[in-house]
Amino acid sequence: MKKVVAFIIAALLVIASQAQERLIPLKYIQDKDKPTLVMFTASWCGSCRYMKDSVMREPDVKQVLDGFNVLLLDVDQNDGKLFSERFTAAGFKGAIPYFAILVKSGKVVETLLGSVKKKEFLAFLSKAEEKE
């Protein structure tokens, strides 16, 4: 009898761990069939502004980003604070800009820290296709 109870408890723990809460709830996702790009940013961050105002506005980058749900989260605002805690397991330690690519299942498949040039950013975004 003790073995049966232990087995049931172990099975419930496995089921509970598989049903983990998504890092980003679906209500924040516009198109569930697209991967999601999450960017942790702040209004005072010069590197973040460079990425948003320069790299991410390049025509070829914008074209690729059309294939993503893009979620910009300010670490100084409520949603940014809430979600930044959820991303610690994915390598977020508070430094920004921090990018994470989540595939349709909600799993983080690639991260990027800091500002990069257009070529490196496009290579980073291509990781969503490789790991889907």
N, C-alpha and C positions, 0 to 999 in steps of 0.2 A: 504494500500500500504506500509506503514512504517513497518508493521508487517512482510510482505512478504520479504522486503529488509533485515530486521533484521534476519529473519530465514535463508535466503541465506548466509548472512555473517557468522552466527553461524555455518552453515553446512560446509562452506569453511574452517573455522578455525579448525573444528574437522577433516576434511579430511587432512589438512596440518599437524596437529599434529600426525596423524596416519602414515603419509608418512615421518617420521623423517629419517634423514640420518643415515645410519648404523654407529656404532662406528668404525668398521673396514671395509673399502670398500672391495667389493668382489675381486678386483684385488690382494689383499694380501692373499686371501684364496685359498689354493691349491685344496682342495676337499670340495665342498659345502655340501656334505652329512655327513661330520664329524663336531663335535663340535670344537671350537677353544680355545686353551689355550694361553692367552696373559700373558707375563711376562715382567714387567718393571724392568730394571736392569741398571747397570753401570759398567764400567771396574774397577773402584776403590772400588767397594762394596764387602767386604769379605763375607757377608752373601749370596750375589747373586752368588759368585763363588762357595761357598759351595753347594748351591742348584743345580747349573748347572754341576759342576764337580763331585759331590758325589751322591746326592739323585737322580737327574734326569738320571744318568748313571747306576743306579742299574738295573740289568736285568729285574726284574718284573715291575719296573717303566717304563723302556723303552718299554716294551711290551704294557702297558696301553697307553703310549703316542703315540704309532703307530696308535691308534684310534682317534687321535686329529690332527688338524692343530696346529702347535706350532709356535708362533710368539714372538720372543725375541726383545724387543724394548729398546734401550739404551736411557735413559732420557737425556743424554748429546748430542745426535745426533738429526738431523732434524726430522725424523719420530717419535722418542721417544718423543720429545718436542710437536709435533703436536698432537699425540694420547693421551699423558698424560692429556692434557686439556680436551679432550673428555670424559675421564674416571672419572672426578671429581664427576659427579652425581652417579657413581658406587662406590664411596668411596675412590678414589685415592687422597691422600693429599700430595704426594711427597715422602713418605717413601718407601724404597725399601728393599728387593724384594717385589713386589706386583704382585699377580696373579689374573687373572679373567678368568672364564669359560664362553664362549659364546656358546649358542646352535645354531643350524642351522639357526634360524630366525635372529640371531645377537643379541639377548637379553642376558644381563649378568645375570646368574643364581646363581653364587657363586663367592666369592672373598676370598683371603688369603693374609695376610700381614706378612712378615718376613720369616725366615727360620724355617723349621720344620724337624722332622725325617721322614724317609721313610713311616712308618705306617700312620702318619697323612697326608702326602702328597697323598698317595693312597686313603685315605678316602675322601680327598678333591676332587680328580679327579673323584671319583665315583658319585659325585653330578651331573655330566653331564648326566648320565644315568637316574637318578631319576627324573630329571626335564625336560627331552626332551619332 
